[in-house]
Amino acid sequence: QVQLVESGGGLVQAGGSLRLSCAASGRTFRSFHMGWFQQAPGKEREFVAAISWSGHNTYYADSVKGRFTISRDNAKNTVYLQMNSLQPEDTAVYYCAAQEGAFRPYSAYDYWGQGTQVTVSS
């Protein structure tokens, strides 16, 4: 079992930046591949970014490539999502997720945080 707690969300103007953090506890963090997902009002949860346990492999949704960066610090049991050039369509609840075993970056995560709200005003 692993517990995930997101932080760093908030209200930002279009063009601004936010850095989300997800702190993990309960089991060895480096055992898990990590991902970020977003869920906008009235929409299904969608993949945003993922990073392998070592940090060597990263994946991004096309909509965020070049604007968002996922990273992790295994010594701090934390994964980050740096979001730049934010746009109103990025408004959503952002969830971090942890995955054991073989890396399947786009789906099949085992543990989820409760989410943090990101609102981008125009």
N, CA, C and O of each residue as an XYZ file, in Angstrom:
488
protein
N       0.842     -1.185      0.000
C       0.000      0.000      0.000
C       0.886      1.247      0.000
O       1.942      1.269      0.633
N       0.452      2.268     -0.705
C       1.157      3.545     -0.704
C       0.115      4.644     -0.644
O      -0.941      4.552     -1.269
N       0.423      5.676      0.110
C      -0.457      6.833      0.211
C       0.147      7.984     -0.583
O       1.350      8.236     -0.513
N      -0.694      8.674     -1.333
C      -0.255      9.761     -2.200
C      -1.011     11.032     -1.837
O      -2.237     11.027     -1.725
N      -0.271     12.120     -1.655
C      -0.884     13.396     -1.318
C      -0.363     14.466     -2.264
O       0.832     14.762     -2.283
N      -1.266     15.044     -3.047
C      -0.898     16.095     -3.987
C      -0.983     17.472     -3.325
O      -1.756     17.685     -2.391
N      -0.178     18.388     -3.827
C      -0.230     19.773     -3.384
C       0.265     20.666     -4.512
O       0.829     20.192     -5.498
N       0.043     21.968     -4.349
C       0.572     22.922     -5.308
C      -0.439     23.482     -6.295
O      -0.113     24.357     -7.097
N      -1.663     22.978     -6.238
C      -2.673     23.517     -7.126
C      -3.092     24.920     -6.718
O      -2.692     25.417     -5.665
N      -3.898     25.553     -7.559
C      -4.369     26.892     -7.247
C      -4.917     27.585     -8.466
O      -5.183     26.965     -9.496
N      -5.082     28.896     -8.327
C      -5.617     29.742     -9.402
C      -4.458     30.515    -10.027
O      -3.662     31.135     -9.322
N      -4.373     30.472    -11.341
C      -3.300     31.168    -12.047
C      -3.855     31.751    -13.332
O      -4.803     31.211    -13.903
N      -3.276     32.842    -13.788
C      -3.701     33.441    -15.050
C      -3.094     32.679    -16.224
O      -2.054     32.034    -16.096
N      -3.758     32.768    -17.355
C      -3.251     32.147    -18.572
C      -1.829     32.639    -18.842
O      -1.529     33.827    -18.724
N      -0.971     31.698    -19.205
C       0.429     32.004    -19.432
C       1.305     31.800    -18.219
O       2.532     31.829    -18.321
N       0.687     31.594    -17.076
C       1.431     31.409    -15.844
C       1.903     29.983    -15.638
O       1.735     29.120    -16.499
N       2.496     29.760    -14.479
C       3.078     28.459    -14.150
C       2.644     27.998    -12.765
O       2.339     28.803    -11.886
N       2.625     26.698    -12.601
C       2.423     26.063    -11.301
C       3.302     24.833    -11.233
O       3.635     24.232    -12.254
N       3.671     24.468    -10.024
C       4.408     23.227     -9.806
C       3.624     22.371     -8.828
O       3.449     22.738     -7.666
N       3.159     21.238     -9.303
C       2.463     20.294     -8.453
C       3.459     19.325     -7.837
O       4.453     18.953     -8.460
N       3.178     18.925     -6.610
C       3.978     17.923     -5.923
C       3.074     16.786     -5.478
O       1.889     16.989     -5.210
N       3.632     15.609     -5.401
C       2.910     14.451     -4.901
C       3.851     13.701     -3.974
O       4.849     13.129     -4.413
N       3.528     13.709     -2.698
C       4.345     13.032     -1.703
C       3.802     11.637     -1.441
O       2.603     11.455     -1.232
N       4.688     10.662     -1.455
C       4.304      9.275     -1.246
C       4.802      8.780      0.101
O       5.863      9.181      0.580
N       4.016      7.905      0.697
C       4.426      7.270      1.953
C       3.842      5.869      2.021
O       2.871      5.548      1.335
N       4.439      5.057      2.845
C       3.902      3.728      3.101
C       4.742      2.601      2.550
O       4.840      1.550      3.183
N       5.348      2.780      1.401
C       6.210      1.761      0.813
C       7.352      2.434      0.078
O       7.352      3.651     -0.110
N       8.309      1.648     -0.330
C       9.485      2.199     -1.002
C       9.085      2.896     -2.297
O       8.582      2.270     -3.229
N       9.314      4.185     -2.333
C       8.863      5.014     -3.448
C       9.465      4.559     -4.762
O       8.795      4.568     -5.795
N      10.726      4.160     -4.726
C      11.370      3.812     -5.978
C      10.865      2.492     -6.558
O      11.290      2.069     -7.633
N       9.954      1.852     -5.831
C       9.320      0.646     -6.367
C       8.260      0.974     -7.405
O       7.801      0.096     -8.136
N       7.876      2.238     -7.466
C       6.721      2.614     -8.259
C       7.086      3.514     -9.435
O       7.899      4.429     -9.311
N       6.469      3.232    -10.569
C       6.396      4.210    -11.642
C       5.277      5.191    -11.258
O       4.330      4.814    -10.567
N       5.389      6.438    -11.704
C       4.432      7.457    -11.284
C       3.808      8.163    -12.480
O       4.424      8.303    -13.537
N       2.577      8.599    -12.284
C       1.890      9.308    -13.353
C       1.063     10.463    -12.814
O       0.728     10.517    -11.630
N       0.743     11.380    -13.711
C      -0.181     12.473    -13.428
C      -1.345     12.382    -14.420
O      -1.154     12.116    -15.606
N      -2.529     12.606    -13.911
C      -3.741     12.602    -14.716
C      -4.537     13.861    -14.402
O      -4.354     14.476    -13.352
N      -5.418     14.237    -15.317
C      -6.277     15.383    -15.095
C      -7.730     14.999    -15.374
O      -8.021     14.158    -16.225
N      -8.623     15.636    -14.635
C     -10.045     15.438    -14.874
C     -10.738     16.788    -14.843
O     -10.849     17.421    -13.793
N     -11.198     17.216    -15.999
C     -11.932     18.470    -16.121
C     -13.411     18.216    -15.845
O     -13.877     17.082    -15.958
N     -14.148     19.259    -15.486
C     -15.572     19.094    -15.199
C     -16.313     18.461    -16.374
O     -16.193     18.911    -17.513
N     -17.079     17.411    -16.081
C     -17.863     16.752    -17.104
C     -17.092     15.852    -18.030
O     -17.649     15.326    -18.993
N     -15.797     15.663    -17.751
C     -14.973     14.828    -18.623
C     -14.383     13.665    -17.853
O     -14.345     13.667    -16.623
N     -13.921     12.666    -18.601
C     -13.244     11.545    -17.971
C     -11.816     11.944    -17.593
O     -11.250     12.901    -18.121
N     -11.267     11.185    -16.671
C      -9.881     11.416    -16.273
C      -8.958     11.051    -17.435
O      -9.138     10.020    -18.082
N      -7.971     11.906    -17.691
C      -7.081     11.722    -18.828
C      -5.618     11.723    -18.394
O      -5.232     12.376    -17.424
N      -4.829     10.978    -19.135
C      -3.395     10.916    -18.899
C      -2.738     12.257    -19.205
O      -3.079     12.915    -20.187
N      -1.796     12.654    -18.360
C      -1.018     13.866    -18.592
C       0.454     13.542    -18.798
O       1.049     13.934    -19.802
N       1.044     12.819    -17.837
C       2.478     12.535    -17.902
C       2.793     11.352    -17.009
O       2.049     11.045    -16.078
N       3.914     10.684    -17.305
C       4.348      9.556    -16.492
C       5.865      9.496    -16.473
O       6.538      9.994    -17.375
N       6.386      8.873    -15.423
C       7.833      8.745    -15.268
C       8.139      7.381    -14.669
O       7.447      6.928    -13.757
N       9.162      6.736    -15.176
C       9.549      5.423    -14.673
C      10.176      5.542    -13.295
O      10.500      6.641    -12.844
N      10.345      4.417    -12.633
C      10.844      4.440    -11.258
C      12.216      5.103    -11.164
O      12.532      5.754    -10.168
N      13.025      4.931    -12.206
C      14.381      5.484    -12.193
C      14.426      6.939    -12.624
O      15.414      7.635    -12.392
N      13.353      7.392    -13.250
C      13.349      8.733    -13.815
C      13.898      8.805    -15.217
O      13.909      9.880    -15.817
N      14.354      7.690    -15.757
C      15.004      7.703    -17.065
C      14.018      7.790    -18.224
O      14.373      8.233    -19.317
N      12.794      7.371    -17.984
C      11.794      7.356    -19.060
C      10.607      8.224    -18.684
O      10.040      8.073    -17.603
N      10.233      9.128    -19.568
C       9.082      9.988    -19.352
C       8.172      9.962    -20.571
O       8.617      9.747    -21.699
N       6.905     10.183    -20.321
C       5.887     10.182    -21.367
C       4.938     11.347    -21.107
O       4.680     11.707    -19.959
N       4.417     11.936    -22.201
C       3.525     13.079    -22.079
C       2.356     12.956    -23.046
O       2.479     12.390    -24.132
N       1.218     13.502    -22.624
C       0.121     13.686    -23.559
C       0.522     14.751    -24.578
O       1.271     15.674    -24.257
N       0.030     14.622    -25.782
C       0.376     15.585    -26.827
C       0.000     17.009    -26.422
O       0.687     17.963    -26.786
N      -1.071     17.148    -25.680
C      -1.569     18.469    -25.317
C      -0.646     19.224    -24.369
O      -0.756     20.443    -24.242
N       0.258     18.520    -23.707
C       1.135     19.185    -22.725
C       2.603     19.130    -23.094
O       3.434     19.722    -22.404
N       2.938     18.437    -24.162
C       4.343     18.339    -24.555
C       4.930     19.726    -24.793
O       4.325     20.566    -25.459
N       6.111     19.948    -24.241
C       6.766     21.236    -24.385
C       6.345     22.263    -23.358
O       6.966     23.320    -23.244
N       5.286     21.961    -22.601
C       4.814     22.904    -21.572
C       4.944     22.328    -20.168
O       5.249     23.056    -19.224
N       4.717     21.041    -20.026
C       4.759     20.376    -18.718
C       5.997     19.487    -18.635
O       6.450     18.934    -19.637
N       6.532     19.362    -17.427
C       7.670     18.481    -17.188
C       7.433     17.672    -15.919
O       7.158     18.228    -14.855
N       7.542     16.369    -16.046
C       7.426     15.488    -14.880
C       8.823     15.128    -14.404
O       9.729     14.911    -15.209
N       8.988     15.067    -13.100
C      10.272     14.685    -12.520
C      10.008     14.022    -11.169
O       8.895     14.074    -10.646
N      11.029     13.410    -10.622
C      10.881     12.771     -9.324
C      12.172     12.876     -8.543
O      13.263     12.977     -9.104
N      12.013     12.850     -7.222
C      13.149     12.830     -6.309
C      12.929     11.632     -5.392
O      12.149     11.704     -4.443
N      13.609     10.549     -5.677
C      13.382      9.330     -4.904
C      13.856      9.469     -3.461
O      13.364      8.766     -2.578
N      14.795     10.358     -3.215
C      15.258     10.581     -1.842
C      14.187     11.293     -1.018
O      14.146     11.159      0.205
N      13.324     12.048     -1.690
C      12.264     12.787     -0.993
C      10.893     12.138     -1.166
O       9.885     12.660     -0.689
N      10.864     10.993     -1.855
C       9.594     10.281     -2.070
C       8.545     11.186     -2.719
O       7.375     11.175     -2.336
N       8.975     11.953     -3.687
C       8.093     12.955     -4.274
C       8.221     12.968     -5.789
O       9.315     12.833     -6.339
N       7.083     13.132     -6.451
C       7.046     13.347     -7.890
C       6.465     14.733     -8.133
O       5.595     15.196     -7.396
N       6.961     15.385     -9.183
C       6.570     16.754     -9.476
C       5.983     16.850    -10.878
O       6.258     16.031    -11.755
N       5.166     17.882    -11.053
C       4.704     18.244    -12.390
C       4.835     19.754    -12.521
O       4.049     20.516    -11.958
N       5.849     20.169    -13.278
C       6.044     21.585    -13.563
C       5.183     21.938    -14.765
O       5.331     21.355    -15.839
N       4.285     22.894    -14.579
C       3.348     23.276    -15.632
C       3.599     24.724    -16.020
O       3.415     25.633    -15.210
N       4.015     24.933    -17.243
C       4.285     26.267    -17.769
C       3.305     26.600    -18.886
O       2.646     25.718    -19.435
N       3.219     27.879    -19.212
C       2.341     28.344    -20.294
C       0.930     27.787    -20.136
O       0.332     27.288    -21.090
N       0.421     27.880    -18.935
C      -0.898     27.304    -18.657
C      -1.986     28.029    -19.437
O      -1.930     29.240    -19.654
N      -2.973     27.249    -19.846
C      -4.092     27.760    -20.606
C      -5.400     27.379    -19.910
O      -5.422     26.424    -19.133
N      -6.494     28.109    -20.176
C      -7.770     27.776    -19.524
C      -8.177     26.325    -19.704
O      -8.819     25.757    -18.820
N      -7.825     25.714    -20.816
C      -8.192     24.308    -21.035
C      -7.403     23.345    -20.162
O      -7.705     22.152    -20.133
N      -6.399     23.842    -19.451
C      -5.678     23.008    -18.486
C      -6.402     22.930    -17.146
O      -5.999     22.169    -16.266
N      -7.462     23.708    -16.987
C      -8.233     23.690    -15.750
C      -8.799     22.304    -15.497
O      -9.503     21.745    -16.338
N      -8.485     21.755    -14.327
C      -8.892     20.393    -13.991
C      -8.443     20.082    -12.578
O      -7.684     20.834    -11.966
N      -8.927     18.961    -12.075
C      -8.337     18.361    -10.888
C      -7.211     17.453    -11.368
O      -7.400     16.636    -12.269
N      -6.052     17.601    -10.764
C      -4.885     16.812    -11.141
C      -4.615     15.768    -10.071
O      -4.550     16.066     -8.878
N      -4.460     14.539    -10.533
C      -4.223     13.400     -9.655
C      -2.857     12.797     -9.935
O      -2.444     12.694    -11.090
N      -2.165     12.405     -8.894
C      -0.991     11.574     -9.114
C      -1.359     10.122     -8.836
O      -2.300      9.830     -8.098
N      -0.603      9.231     -9.435
C      -0.890      7.812     -9.343
C       0.405      7.024     -9.346
O       1.415      7.462     -9.896
N       0.362      5.861     -8.727
C       1.535      4.995     -8.612
C       1.237      3.635     -9.225
O       0.121      3.124     -9.135
N       2.254      3.064     -9.847
C       2.089      1.798    -10.553
C       3.236      0.853    -10.222
O       4.409      1.224    -10.261
N       2.862     -0.374     -9.898
C       3.866     -1.400     -9.619
C       4.116     -2.252    -10.851
O       3.307     -2.283    -11.779
N       5.250     -2.943    -10.846
C       5.517     -3.917    -11.890
C       5.947     -3.282    -13.195
O       6.597     -2.236    -13.208
N       5.579     -3.926    -14.300
C       5.964     -3.445    -15.622
C       5.357     -2.054    -15.869
O       4.232     -1.768    -15.460
N       6.122     -1.215    -16.539
C       5.691      0.169    -16.747
C       4.707      0.241    -17.913
O       5.039     -0.076    -19.055
N       3.503      0.663    -17.591
C       2.472      0.915    -18.600
C       2.040      2.350    -18.391
O       1.081      2.603    -17.661
N       2.723      3.296    -19.013
C       2.612      4.703    -18.626
C       1.230      5.316    -18.764
O       0.915      6.271    -18.055
N       0.401      4.798    -19.651
C      -0.853      5.482    -19.936
C      -2.049      4.962    -19.149
O      -3.110      5.586    -19.174
N      -1.910      3.855    -18.459
C      -3.077      3.302    -17.776
C      -2.644      2.293    -16.722
O      -1.454      2.050    -16.523
N      -3.639      1.705    -16.046
C      -3.427      0.585    -15.112
C      -2.594      0.985    -13.906
O      -1.670      0.268    -13.523
N      -2.910      2.113    -13.311
C      -2.239      2.518    -12.087
C      -2.925      1.888    -10.884
O      -4.132      1.643    -10.891
N      -2.137      1.635     -9.860
C      -2.625      0.879     -8.716
C      -3.113      1.752     -7.566
O      -4.034      1.366     -6.846
N      -2.519      2.900     -7.388
C      -2.845      3.775     -6.267
C      -3.017      5.201     -6.777
O      -2.352      5.640     -7.715
N      -3.949      5.912     -6.113
C      -4.289      7.271     -6.538
C      -4.345      8.213     -5.353
O      -4.741      7.835     -4.250
N      -3.937      9.458     -5.606
C      -4.133     10.494     -4.624
C      -5.537     11.072     -4.724
O      -6.338     10.628     -5.546
N      -5.832     12.046     -3.901
C      -7.169     12.638     -3.860
C      -7.310     13.828     -4.794
O      -8.421     14.313     -5.008
N      -6.221     14.299     -5.347
C      -6.297     15.341     -6.356
C      -6.077     16.736     -5.815
O      -6.288     17.008     -4.633
N      -5.646     17.621     -6.711
C      -5.481     19.031     -6.387
C      -6.040     19.844     -7.554
O      -5.804     19.524     -8.718
N      -6.782     20.896     -7.225
C      -7.463     21.678     -8.242
C      -6.516     22.701     -8.864
O      -5.810     23.427     -8.164
N      -6.520     22.738    -10.178
C      -5.801     23.768    -10.926
C      -6.828     24.531    -11.751
O      -7.578     23.944    -12.531
N      -6.851     25.841    -11.569
C      -7.774     26.695    -12.318
C      -6.979     27.767    -13.038
O      -6.207     28.500    -12.421
N      -7.171     27.854    -14.344
C      -6.444     28.826    -15.165
C      -7.463     29.818    -15.712
O      -8.380     29.444    -16.443
N      -7.294     31.067    -15.355
C      -8.222     32.098    -15.813
C      -7.694     32.761    -17.076
O      -6.486     32.872    -17.285
N      -8.621     33.194    -17.905
C      -8.229     33.815    -19.181
C      -8.079     35.321    -19.045
O      -7.754     36.000    -20.020
